[in-house]
């Protein structure tokens, strides 16, 4: 399951990581945790009814959600741009409702797992998955394993500091999806979605191109820093912003090529499974945790 800031999506996955069915929830317009959990239960109930009809035993639930989290305790701490969420014991709430194990994990982390198991990361030992939504995060695979660190704060590149207009700002506060939409509208282009911005880019609208290039430059500079720390073979670009295509990734590649230290042949590419990465990765994460804890 993917709990995003505006909607949630749920899928049912078998033990071979095949997607059996998928449900997209209604947009909940950034309501508080109570409204989101109501939508979550509605989605899970639909999936559970389907599973019962098909005589499928659901063994665990995995949830990908923006951090920060206490993933081990199943608690959503206080994600930026996520109204009303503070120390919500999401894991125990869902587990109490359905009576099966529930695991939560950072959305960017599970994206990296999905790319590793289902996407173009299968044969790549070290890579970074950049998730570009309203929030910006990164999942890190090192030596074929998800790197989680000590305090559930690995890969928080959205909180890399950027110096703009005389003050420090977080990357996601100058390069998130909400910022891109605001900047585009402030220039008189009147868009409501990233899809509309993508259409402007296809029409070679110079204003839209300039805004996206500036945003991509900030993202690219953060990725340069991440590459210098981790030394990946590949960086995957995913999330909602991937719909912008070449006008987004081209300036990212340019700034990385210009500022990367040493002779590193790092491949910068779009995720191959971006649209279902969070919910697929959450399922994989739950499966891994379930297998590790299962007594044989």
N, C-alpha and C positions, 0 to 999 in steps of 0.2 A: 504494500500500500504506500502511496505517495500522498503526504499531507503537505500541500503547498499553501501559499499565502492567500490564494483566491479560490482554489478548488482542490478536490482530492480525486485520486484515481486508484482503482483497485483491480487486481487480477488474481486469478487462480493458476497456480503453477504446479506441475507434477515433479516427482523426484528426479526426473531427467532434465529438469529446467525448461520443459515445454510449456508455453502459455496455453491454458485450456479455455479460459474465457476472461473477458475484460469488461470493466464497468467504469465509466467516467461519471463522477458525481456532479451535481449542480454547483454552479458558482455560489459561494457563500459570502462574497463581497466583504472579506476581511472582518467577519464577525469574531466574537471572542471564542474562547475554548469550548464553552457549552454548546454553541451552535455548530462548531466544527465537529465535536464529538457526536452530536445528534446525526449529522450527515455521515460521519464515519460508520456509526452503527447501521444506518440505512443501507450504505454500500455493502458492508460486510454481511448483513442479513440477506441481501440479494444473492451474493456469492454463495453463502451457506445453503440457501434454498436450491440453487442450481446444483451444488455439490451433492446434496441429499437426493435429488431426482436422479442424478447420474451414479449414485452409490459410491461417491468419492469420500474418503475419510480425510478431513482436514486436520493436520497434525500440529500446525503452528502458524502464527501470524507474525509477519515482519513489517515494520513501519519505518519509512524514511521520512525525515522531517528536518527542517533547518535547526541548527544548533544555536547556542550551546546546550548540551545535554549532559545528564549523568546517565549514560547509556546502560551501565550495569544495573542501576537502580530503576531504570525505566522512567526517568523524570525529565521533562522538558523544562529547562531552566528559564531563560528569558530571551528568545530569539529576537533580533532587531527586526523592525517593520512587521511584527506579528502581534497584533492588538490583544492585550489582556493575558498573554501567556507568561506566567511566572510560576515556576516550581510546580508544574502540573504533573501528577503521577500517572501519566498516560498509560504506561505499560500495565500497571496494576488495575486501572479502570477497565481496560479492554480485556485483560485476563479474567477479571471477576465476571464480566458479562458473558464470556464464551467458554470459560473453563479449560482453555488450552494455553500452552506457553506463548508468550508474546515478547518480542524483542524489538527495541527501537534503536535506530542508528542515524547518524548525521546523513543528510541527503547526498552530499557530495561523496562521502565515503562509499555509500552503496552504489552510486553511479560507477565508481571505479571498479567495484566488484562485478557489476554487470558487464562493463567493458572487458574485464579480464575473462569472465566465464562465457559470455555470449557474443561479444563483439570482436573488434579488431585487435584487442589486447591479449588474445590467447597466447601468442608466441612472443610477447614482449615482457621481459622480466622486470623492468623498471619504468614506470610511467606516472604521469600526473594527469588527473581528469579535472578540468576546470568547468565548474557549473556556473553559468551566467544567467541568473534570474534577477529578481529584485535584490535579493542577497547574492553575494558572490562567494563561492567556496571552492575547495580543491580536495579531491581524494587522492591518496598517494599509495602506489603499489611499489614495494621494494622487495626484490628477490622473490617475486611472485606472490607476496603476501600483502594484505592490507595493513598499512602502518597506522596505528592508533595512538601511540604515545602514552602518556601517563594520565592526562587530565581531560581527555575528549576535546582537545583544542587543536588537533593537528589540521593543517591545511586551511586555516582561516585567513586566506589571502584577502578576503573582503575587508579585513581589518588591518591590512598593510597601510601604512601612513603615506599619504601623498601631499605634497606642498602646492597649494593652489591659491592664487589671489591673496597671498600674504598670511595664510594660515594652514595648519595641518588638517587634513580631512581623511576619513576612511575611504578606501577604494570604492566600496559599494555605494557610498554617498555621492560619488561623482560619476559612477559608471554602471549603476544598476538599471534594470529595465524601467523602473518608475522614473528615474532621472532622465533616461533617453526619451521617454514619451513626453515628459514635461518640457525638455529643451526643444524638442521638435515642434510642439504646440506653441511654445513661446516665440518661435520664428514664423508663426502664421500658417503652418502647414496643416493644422487641424486633423490629427490622427488619433485613433482610439486604440490601436493595436500595433504590435510588431509586424504583423502581416501587411498592414498599410504602409509602414515604413519600408518594408522590403519591396513593395510595389513601387514606391518612389525611387528607391535605389535602382531598380530595374529600368526605370525611365530616365536614369542618369540625372536625377534632381540634385543640383549642386549643393543646395542648403542641407539636404538630408545626408549627402555624401560627406560634407564637412563635419557635421555633428557626429556621425558614426566613426569617422576617421579619428577625431579627437578622443572619443571614448575608447576606441580600440588601442590608441597609443598608451593610455593609462593602463589598460588591461595588459598590454604587451610588456610594459615596464615592470609590472608586478610579476609576470611570468618569468621575465629575465632573472629577477631576484630568486624566484622559486627554483629555477633551473640551476642557478649557481649554488644553492644549498643542497639540492638533492641529486643532481646529475642523472636525469632520466634519459631514456632513449627516445621517448615520444611524449608529446603533450596533446591530449585530446580536448577539444573544445565542445562543450555540450550545453544543455539548458535551453530556455526559451529563445535566447538571443541568437542561437545557431541558425534560425530561419533567415537571418540577414545575409548569410552566405559569404561570397567572395569579398564584398566591400568591408566586411568585418574582419575576416581572417587575413586579408592581404596586408593591412597596416600592422597587424599583430606580428606577422612573420617578418615584416621589414624592420621593425624596431628590435626584435629579437636577434635578427641577423646582424644588425648594426652594433649592438651593445654586448652580445654574448662574448664572454671571456674564453680565450683559447680556441682550439679547433674541435669544437663539439658539433657533431652532425645530428642535431636534435630535430626530429620530425614533428611539425606542427600541423595537425589535421583535425577535421571535425569528427566527433563521435559517430560511430556507425549505428548506434542504437539510442540516440538522444531522446526520442519521444517517449520511450517506455523505460528509460534507464533507472529512474528512482524506484519505481514499483517492482521492476524485475530484480534489481539489486537488493531491495528489501527482502524479497522472497528468498533469494540466494543466501543472504545473511542469516535469515531465520533457519533455513535448512542446515547451514553449517553449524549454527549454535545448537540446534536440536540434535544433530548427529554426535556432536562432541559431548553432550550431556546424557545421551541415551545409554542405558545400561544393557549390555548384551549378555 
